[in-house]
Amino acid sequence: MPMLTKTPSDLKAARPPAAPTAKRPRDPRLDVFRGIGMMIILIAHVPNNPWILWIPARFGFSDATEMFVFLSGMASALAFGRIYDRDGFLMGIGRTAHRIWQVYWTHVLVFVVVVALMVAAGTKPDGTGYPSSLNLMPFLDDPGPQLLGLLTLSYVPNYFDILPMYLVILALMPVMLGLERLHRAAPFVAMGAIWLMAQAGVNLPAEPWSDRPWYFNPFGWQLLFFLGFFLMRRTLVPPPRTPALMALAAVIVIATVPFAWYVALNAVPVLAEAANTLRPLTDKTTFGLLRLVHFLALAYLAVHLVGEGGRRLKGPAVTVISVVGQQSLAVFVAGMVTAQVIGIALDHTGRTGLTVAAGNLAGMAVLVAVAYAVRWFKASPWKG
């Protein structure tokens, strides 16, 4: 009697289905603080917005940009770092390249949309043109060369500088993970060396007709991104919660207020002089050392105030903010466009307390709507 030979397809069909891999639960602290950061960045981007006087940047050396970059590093460790570990270095590089591709074309699209918006808006009530307010006239006067500059990132207007910075930092990710495989301390040596290069003036050109560099120097800001990245990977051990460290962090945060708060600087000339002396250490372009110190102190306090694992982050408002934080790229670019629309509207209605509040709250509502819409599209409900 002939033996029956089972084909590979028969064996695969007979094998019981594998149990689904348990998905790692989201860290609510990442989502909530990223969501808060998105709201602050919106307020900061609205032109001539009186609410800007009350954002964290007015009371300390660091601001929502630090929050965005640090948390992006932590989120990238979850999204990309595990692929390098699980599927190999080549697959990890492919995933990183895919994200770079997404962010690159998002940057180009946002630029085109905002330029079109500024052109359509025409002139302000005072007679100045909206395109000139974002230094877009060189592009409109000679679009051919500047379009090439836009695509090669050699033309980076100030309003459009965060995503290019993120692109360069993402490109450094395989390098840092490769160094981590050589030695646990190696990426931190590289991070420090690259940061020192930024402090020495190494940067990228922002426009071909001047020597203006990128406003956000990626060689300086990579330090904060990869601190968050390796903290989430546990390559960097987080500091313990102790009364002494809590007290030190609180002292640092409180002590910086007089050197950043405009009321104190205007009232006490000595403080203004001291703040000017500290400028190299608080510089936003190079990511000065005191910005890092202030942000780490603030983050240390925040992470412990919300409880272990973010257990105190509860309630409907937290849920909404979390959704905003989960869709940070889409929300960020929506905020860049929405902020300009709000600014144009306020130019024509006047900046009274009521109109400013209405504009800012409407902008926040737009960010929430975008976040929920993007989450719905990502869920692909039509497939079910």
N, C-alpha and C positions, 0 to 999 in steps of 0.2 A: 504494500500500500504506500503510495507516495506521500512524503511529508509536506505539509503545507507551510510555506515560508511567509512570515508576516512582513509586509513592506514597512518602511519607516512611517508612512502615513497611517498604517493600521496601528502601529505602536503608539503614535502620538494621539490617535483617537481613543485608544484604550486607557491612556494615562489619565488619572484624575486631575481635574483642573487645579492649578496652583492657587494657593490662598493669596488674596490680594495683599500687596505690600501696604502696611499701615502708613498713612500719611502723617508726617510730623505736624503737630498742631502749631498754628501760628502764634508767635509771641505778641501779645496785645500791646506791649510797650512799643515795639517797632511801629506798628500800624498807627497807634494813637499819636505818638510824637511826630511821626511823618505827616499825619493829617494836620496836626497843629502847625507844623512848619509850613505846609502848603498854604494855610490861611494867612500866616504872617507874611510869606513871600508875596501873596496877592496884594496885601495892604501896602507893602513896601514898593511894589511896582506901579501902583496907581499914581500918575503924575500929580504933584502938588497936593498930596493927600494929608490933611491935618492929623489923621489917625496915626501917621507914621511917628509922631512924637511919643507914642505909647507902646511901640514894639520893643522887644528885649534889647535891640541894638542901641537904644537910647539910654540904657542903664548899665551897659557893660561892654567889654571889648568884643565879645563874640555875638553872633546873631543867628537868624534862621538858616543862613547858608551853611554854617557849621553843623547844625542839626541835620540838614538835608544830606550833606556829604558824608557825615559819620554814619548815619543810619543807612545810607545807600551802600556803604561798605559792609555793614552788618548784613543787610538783605542780600548783597551779592555773594557773601560767604555761603548763604543757604541756597541761593539759586544756581550759582556756578561752582563754588568750591567743592560741593559734594559730587558734582559730575566728574571733576578731575580725579577725585578719590575713587569713585565707583566705576567709571567707564574708561578711565585712562586719560593721559595728558592730551593726546590728539583730539579726542572727543571733547575735552574741556576747552581746548583752543577753538574748536569749531563752534561750540556754544557761545563762547565769548565773542567770536567774530560775528555771529548772527546778531548778538545784542548791539555791537558796534554799528552794524549795518542799519538796524532799526533806529538807533539814536541819531545816526548821521542824517538819514533822510527826514527824520522828524525835525531836526534842526533846520534843514533846507526849507521844508514846507512851512514851518512857523515863520521864518524870515519872509518868504514870499507873501504869506497871508497878512503879516503885519505891514509890510510895505504897501500892499494893495489897500489896506485899511487907511493908512496914513494919506495915501494919494486921494482916496475917495473922500476923506474928511476935509481935504483942501486946506483952508486957512483957519487959524484961531480967531476969536473975536477981536484980539488986539492986532490982527493983520499978519502975524508971522505964520509961516507954513508948518503944518504938522510934520512933514518929512524931515525938516531941518531940526526939529526937536529931538530926533533920535539919530542925528548925524547921517541921514540917508541920502543927502543931496549928491555926494560923490558917486553913489551907485546910480541914481537917476540921471545924473548928467553924463555919465560914461558907463552904461550898464555892461558892455561887452567884457572889458578887462575885470571889472568888479564881480561879474558873475563867475568868471574863472577863479577869482580870489575866494569867492564864497564857497565854491565846490572844493577848493584845495585848502580851506581854512586859513588862508593867508589874509583874508579880509573878514574880520570878526568885530562888528560894531559892539559897543559896550552892552547894549540891551540883550544881545544874543550870545553871551559869553559863557554861560554855565554849561550848556550841553557840549560845546567843544572841549571844555576842561574835562568833562566826564568821559569823553571819547579817548583822550590821551591816557587818563587813569585806567580805563578798562584795558587799553592796549598794554599797560604795565602788569596786568594781573598774571599772565602766564610767567612773566619774569619772576615776580615775587613768589609764586607757588613753586617754581623751579628751584629758587634759592632755599625755600623752606624744606625741600626734599634733601638739599645738601646739608643743611644744619638749621636747627631751630632758630638760632639767633641771626642767621644770614640775612633774611629779608629786612630785619630792623636796622641792620648796618646800612643796607642799601637805601632804605627809606630815609634815614638820617642824612646820608651823603647827598641824596638828590635834593632834600629839603635845604641843605646848606648851599647847594648850587643856586637855588632860587634866591636865598638871602644875599648871595653874591651878585645877583643881577641876571642870571640865566633865565630867559623867557622866550616866548615865541612872538613874531611880529604880527600886529593886529591889522595893519593896513600898509599898502605899498608906498604911499606918498608921504609917510612920516615915520618917525622912529617909535611910535606908540606901541607898547607891548600888549599882550592879552591882559585884561583887567584881572581875571582869575588865573594866576600862574599855576598850571597843573603840576609843576615840579614842586611847588610849595604845598598845594592842597592835597597831593597824594598821601602825605604823611597822615592826615586825619582820616582819609578814606581807608587806608590799610590798617590803621589802628583799630577802627571798627571791624574791619574784615577779619583780622587775626584774633581779635577779642571774641568774636562769634565762633571762630574755629577752635578756640581754647589754646591756640598757640601762645597767646598772651593771656596770662592769668589775671582776672579782674581783682582789684584790691578788696580786702575784706571790709565789712561794715564795722567800724569802731567809733566810739564817741570822739576820739581824738581826730580821726580823719573827717568825720562829720563837722566838727567844730572848725577845722582848718578850711574845709571847702566853703563853709558859710562865711568865714572871715574874708576869704579871697573874693567871693561874690559881692559882699557888702562893701569891701574896701575899694573895689573898682568903680562903684557908682559915681563918686564925685569926679572921677576923671573922664566920665562918658556922658553924664547927664547935662544937657544943655543949660538947665537952670543954674546948676552949680558952676559951670564953666563961665557963664555970663556974669555971675555975681562975684566970683572970686578970681581975679586975674592971675594969681599965683597958680591956681589949679589949671587954668588954660595953658599957662606956660609949661607946667609939668606935663600935661597931656601932649603938648607939641613935642617936648623932649622925648617922650615915650613913643612917638609915632613910628619909628622903625620896628619897634617890638609889637605894635598893634596894627601894622600895615595889613590891609585886606588883600592886596594883590599877591604879596609873597607869603601870606599866612604867617604873620609874626608870632613870636614865641608866646607873648602874653595873651594872644587870642586862644592859643591852645590851652594854656593854663586856666584861663577863665572858663572855657567851654568844658574842660574835664571836671572842674570843680562843680559847675552847674549840673552837668550830667550825673555826677556822683550823687548830688543831693536829690535830683529828680528820680533816679532809678530806685533809691531807697524810700523816698516819700510815697511812691505808688505801691510799695509792698513787694514782697517776693513774687516774682513771676507776673507782676502787675495785678495782683489780686484786688487792689482797691479801685481798679479801673472798671467801673460798672455804670450802667444806666443807659438810657436811650441816646443821650448826647455822645457818650463814648462810642456807642455802636456806629453812629453816623460818621464820626470823625475817623473811626477805624477803617470804614469803607473808603474814605477819601485817601487815607494813608496807603491802603492796599493798591491803589491805582495811581501811584505817585507820578509816573511819567506823563500819562494822559492828563492828569489834573494840573501838573505843572505847566504844560504847554497851553492848556485851555486858560490857565490863569494869566499867562503872558498876553494873550489876545484880549481876554476880558478886562484886564487892568487898563489897557489902552482905550477900550470902548468906554469904560467908566470915566476915564480922564477926559475924553472928548465930550461926554455928556455933561460932566461937571463944569467944563469950560463954558458951556452954553446956558446952563441953569444957574450958575453961581455956586460958590462953595459955602453954603449956610450949614448950620448944624444938622438940619433935617435932610438936605440933599446929600451931604457927605455920608451920613448914616445910611440913607437909602441906597446910595451907590455901593458902599462897602458890603452891606448885608445882601444886596442883590448879587454881588460878585461871589460871595460865599455860597449863596444858594446855587449859582451856576456850577461851582466846583463840586458841590454835593450831587447835583443832577448828572454831571459828567461822570463822576465816580460810579454812581449806580448804573448808568447806561453802559459804561465800559464793562462793568462786572457782568451785566446781563448778556452782552455780546460774547464775552469770553466763556460764559457758561454754555453757549450754543444750544439754547433750549429747543430749537427747531429739530435737533437731532434726536430728541426724546419722543 
